Amino acid sequence: MQQFHEATAYLKKHLHDFKPEAGIILGTGLGALVHDVEVAHRFSYADIPHFPVSTVESHAGELLAGTLAGKKVLVMHGRFHFYEGYSMEQVVFPVRVMRLLGIQNLFVSNASGGLNPEYEYSDLMLLEDHINLQPTNPLIGPNLDELGLRFPDMLEPYDLRLLSLAEEAARDLNLDQYLRRGVYASLPGPMLETPAEYRYLRTIGADAVGMSTVPEVIAAVHMGLPVLAVSVITDLCAPGKLKKVNIADILRTAAVAEPRLTALIKAVLAKL
């Protein structure tokens, strides 16, 4: 807790009277939303006490404080992954700090592979549930009672009100044709899955697969923080659609979907 309080104190000192209402975590290839933020403060992760530093290409590694859709927001332009060698406590450290700074809602995005055969490139999938296949989770070890209860309930990890607002916003924006709702499987990575693993994931009920999000969501639920998470489908993993991909392919596909994602997040923020 001392590390959380030191990071929080540093940010509060520089934020002055800025009181954030929502936090946003931007996934791989989905950083263009920052251009819509009226930035009041900008922090390099390297300058914030105890913050990890992004090591993945396309993750800028900075925390922005500003206004988006009329709401005060903290935006993580770059996130952390277990495969980078960080502990789960480090992966979720920023989420806990943002909560201590006062955010009331958390928006999470990621790039993921589409397992559901109905999905297409650049679709947006609202997470309604997840399957945690990471080797550990951020609640392992002594419980931090100041943050939350020892045994948080995970019946509704993704906030039903935020899901409803997102679907309403998609209708308003005529994005219905791109919007899906499904189950996300989180694996450690960094390699993509084999064809047999994709078949397995689909068999156990996953609609999309990625390497992030679930640790942050577990930490948020532990703190009683409502979450809306959106996967951008950047590659197709269903039988008959599977082909080799690389990071350049993923970034190109994410770029097509990014304006839709930005519009959706802004519309939901405006409805809060």
ABEGO torsion letter per residue (X at the ends): XAAAAAAAAAAAAAAEABBBABBBBBBBGAAAAAAABBBABBBBAAABBGBBBBABBGBAGBBBBBBBGGBBBBBBBEBBBAAAGBBAAAAAAAAAAAAAAGBABBBBBBBBBBABAABBBGBBBBBABBBBABABBAABEBBBAAABBABBBAABABBAAAAAAAAAAAAAAGAAAABBBBBBBBBAOABBBBAAAAAAAAAAGBABBBABGAAAAAAAAAAGBBBBBBBBBABBABBGABBBBBAAAAAAAAAAAAAAAAAAAAAAAAAX
